[in-house]
Amino acid sequence: MAVSVLSSPGYESLVREYATLAGLIVLIYDVLWSCDKEYQFVFETPTTRIKWLYLLSRCLGLIFQIANLVIVMGPLSELPVSPSTCQRWFYFQLANFVSLLALVETILVLRGKSSIRRLEAQSPSLKASHWLVYALYQKSWAVGAILTLVVMSEMATIMTCALQSIPRLHHDAACIIMDTPKPAIEAGVLLIFTQSITWGLAFWKYKMGLPEGWSKAPIVTLVIRDGGLYFFGLCTALLLLMPICLRVKDVSFLIFSLISCLSIAGCRLIINMQRLRRPQLFFGPEFTSVLELTSVEMAQSSVEHLSGLDSDIP
């Protein structure tokens, strides 16, 4: 009896509502927690592409999550949900995911370009850094072509798989997917593969550059660390959720509530980079997330190290 209740459309619809509400609460908490940093490191800075990307990432995340909560507590809570309403909701989730994923990828690209320009300005002896990987490989056209192909194929495949899957989804009266479509799993595997290529190249080249002092350059260290955390978090989530969807039960209605994490990731990536640009505003170590710097002394000592390298250049 208990099992049948837990698997009923009404119960799953209620779980979806709570999960969506939890995702919005986490997003609002992040906004409140980082509002002082936003003012210092984003709103007080000149208007740039990075600033617009930050605002877009933050606003889109909030708009999507609020709209999603309204939908799941409104039309999707009235059982049975019509197939047309259900399909429109899945298309909305697709637009949500692809938009925020593209924003995070763009932020990573621009951070890489900005990092190498600043690194080269600080020390010609450390020339070499996506994008970051592209720059690490001395701006090789071959690596640039590979990375461009990787990102374009990633986005195109996700869109194609989703557009093929949505019209053929099998769902119950509460718009809960009954069987995970094969194209969705293929898109998840490809996403892991493309991210592995990008960050595999970055980590290998970074390791090769350690003897040249790359570990002393806070810009490179920051971008490698943040990118690595993004890669690890994304791949871990996919590797944990895909087997559950295949072997146990499709839980994509819970995954949608986690999309807000992409908005948070994009904003944190930008704040971390802006914080490194303006270390005078950072007043010492504090308990923050693993995505943030722990002290300004690291940046100051690294700049001194780079200056010392410059003085040794013949």
Protein Blocks (a to p, Z undefined) as FASTA:
>chain_A
ZZmmmmpmklmmmmmmmmmmmmmmmmmmmmmmmmmmmmmmmmmpccdfklmmmmmmmmmm
mmmmmmmmmmmmmmmmmccddfklmmmmmmmmmmmmmmmmmmmmmmmmmmmmmmmmmmmm
momklgceepmklmmnoopaklmmmmmmmmmmmmmmmmmmmmmmmmmpccdfkopafbdc
fklmmmmmmmmmmmmmmmmmmmmmmmmmmmnopmmmmklmmmmmmmmmmmmmmmmmmmmm
mmmmmmmoccklmmmmmmmmmmmmmmmmmmmmmmmmmmmlpgbjcdddfkbcfbfklmmm
mmmmmmmmmmmpZZ
